[in-house]
Amino acid sequence: MILDILFPNRCIHCNRIIDDNLLVCNLCFAQIRFTHFNYFENNYLKERCKLLFPAENAFALMQFEKQNLSREIVHELKYKNREKIGKVLADWTTERVDFKNRKPDLLISVPLHPKKLKERGYNQLHLFTETLSEFYEIPFSHDLIKRNYYSKAQALKDKKHRLETENTFSITQDISGKHILLIDDVFTTGNTLATIAWEILNAGDNKVSVWVMAIDI
């Protein structure tokens, strides 16, 4: 109680005091540019993915543009030790997607290299994925995909190095006949997701869909 008084929860954008379970105030929430994509229909993310691999379905929660609030949210999640933001984003997502009777079989998030995981202290996608798993009652795995090499963040790479993703990931166990929902934070070039998707597709008679927190428009 004393800590709540001394260090109240504040909107990450305008610094207003807000309830503990909120991320932004109502005024700032109205500034977030949600995509309103339909997971089961053609949309901009699915079109981008299908240029790289045969994606079944695709969904992005927000638009990721220069100096907008969604960028600030994702950066707080990844680089400011705000892991709990992942749960808030998952809650916003579940309000917008209803699988009905067409749920995927397994949720997989893009892994960090163990060295990067140790440096950051958490994978920014894990709580997001686990919250979705609990809500939709779909199993998840944090171990199916392994990152083989340590490298700096995609956002810090130039375009040439972003394309150098060959053999970056591998599958740790046999998998076949599954519809995998592959989860990442931001879709930029799509090369990381494509590399993982092809590993899954080549491993057996699998299907791959994509879910991201934001897409770089």
N, C-alpha and C positions, 0 to 999 in steps of 0.2 A: 504493500500500500504506500509506504513512504517513498519507495523507488518510483512508483507511478506518479507521485506528486512532484518529485524532484526531476524525473526524466519521463515526462508524458510522451505518448506516441504522437508523432507529427507527420503530416502529409509530406511525402518525399519531394514534392514539387514546390509547394508554397510555404511549407513549414507551419501551417495551422495545426493546432491540437485536435486530434481525432480519436475515435474509439480505438481500443487496443487491437481489434480484429480487422481494422481497415488499413489500406495502403495509401490511399489518397483521399482528400476531402471530396465532397459532392461536386464542387465547382471544378476541380481539376479532373475528376472522373469524366465529366462531360467533354473534356478536351482530348480524351484518348480516342484514337482513330481505329475502331474495330473494323474488321474486314467484312463481316456479314457473309462470309463464304458458306456455301452449302457443301458439307463433307461428301455427300453422295452425288453431286453434280459437277459438271465442268466448272472450273474457276481458274483464276490466274495462277495459283500455286500448282494445281494439277497440270496445267498446260506447261509450266516451267519444268516440272518433274518429268513429264513424258518426253521431253527433249533429251533426257538423260537416261531414263530407264522406264519400264512399263509399270507405272504407278496405278493402283486400283482406285484409290480415293485420296483426297488431300484436304487439309484444313489448316488455316493460319488464324490465330486469334486477333492479332493486331497488325497494323502497318508500321513498318520500321523505317522511319524517314529521318533525315538529318535534323537534329535539334528538336525532335518532338518528344512527347512524354513517354511513349512506348520505349524509345531508345534509353531514356533515363531509367525506366523501370528495369529493363533487362540488364543494364550496366550495374545498377544497385544489387541485383540478384547475383551477378557473376563476380563482381570485383569488390563489393563493399560488405561482404560477410552477412548478407541479408537472405539467407537460405529460405526463410519462411515465406518470402515473396512467391516462391514456387507453388505453395498451397493456394495463395490468393489467385494466382493466374489459373490454376487448375479449377478452382471454384467458378471463376468467370467463364471458363471453357465449358464446364458441364451445364451451365445455364443456356448454352448456345448449340449444343450437339446432342441429339437423341439417336442412339444406334438402333433402337427398336429391336428387331430380331436379326440384325446384320452386324453383330459385334465381331471384331477381329479375335484371333485366338490368343495372341500374346502381345504385350507391350514391351518394347525395347527402346532404351534411350542411348544416345551417342555416348560412348565411354570416354573418360579421361585416362591418360597414361598414369600409372601409379605415382610417378614423381610429381605430376601436375596435381593429382588428387591430394597428395601430402602437402604440397605448397598451399593449395586453396583451402583445404580442410573439408571440403564437401564437393560433390558433383551437383551443379546447379539444376540438373534435370531430375535427380532422384526423387525429391519430395513431390515435385510436379507429377511424375509418373506414378508414384505410389498413391497419391491422392486420386488420380484418375482410375487407377486399378481398383481401389476400394469402392469408389462411387459406382463404377460400371460393372463391378464384379468380373474383371478380366485379369488373369494372372500376368505378372511382369517378371522380367529377368534382367538383372544388372550384370550378369556374367556371361551371357551368350556371345557377346561381341567383345573382342579384345583389341585394344589399341597397341600396335607393335612398336611405335616409335614416339619418343618425346619430341614435341615441337611447340613453338610459340603459337599463340592464339591466331585463329583465322583472321580476325579483325586487324591484326598487326602485320599480316603478310601482304606483300605486293601481289599483283594478279598472277604473275608467273609462278610464284611459289604456291599459290592457292591451288593450282592445277596439279601439283606434284603430290598426288594422294595414292599412287599405286602401291599396293601391299601395305598400306597403313593399318588396315584392320584384318582380323581373321576371326573365324567362328570356332568356338571352343568345344562344341558338341554337335553330334548329328542332329539334323532337324529337317523334316520333310512333310509336305502336305499341310503346312500351316499358313494362315494369313497373319502376317506380322505388321503391327502398327509401329513404325519407326518414329521416334520423338527427338526433336532437337530444339534449340532455343531460337535461332534466327536463320532463315533461309536467305543466303546471299547468292553465291554462284551455284550452290547445290551439289558441288563436287564431293563433299564429305558424305552427304546422304546417299549420293549415287554409288560411291565406292562401297558403302555398307550394304546398300540395296542389292548390288550385284553379287556380293558375297552370299547373301541370303538366297537370292534367286538361283544361283548356281549350285547351292548346296542340296537342292531337291525340288520337288514340285511345290514351291512356295509362292505366295503372293505378298506384295508389299504395299502398304499405304503409308502416308506421311502426315505427321502432326507437328506443327511448330508454334512457338509462342508468338512469333512475328515474322513477317516477310519483308525483305528490303525491296521497296517499290521503286 
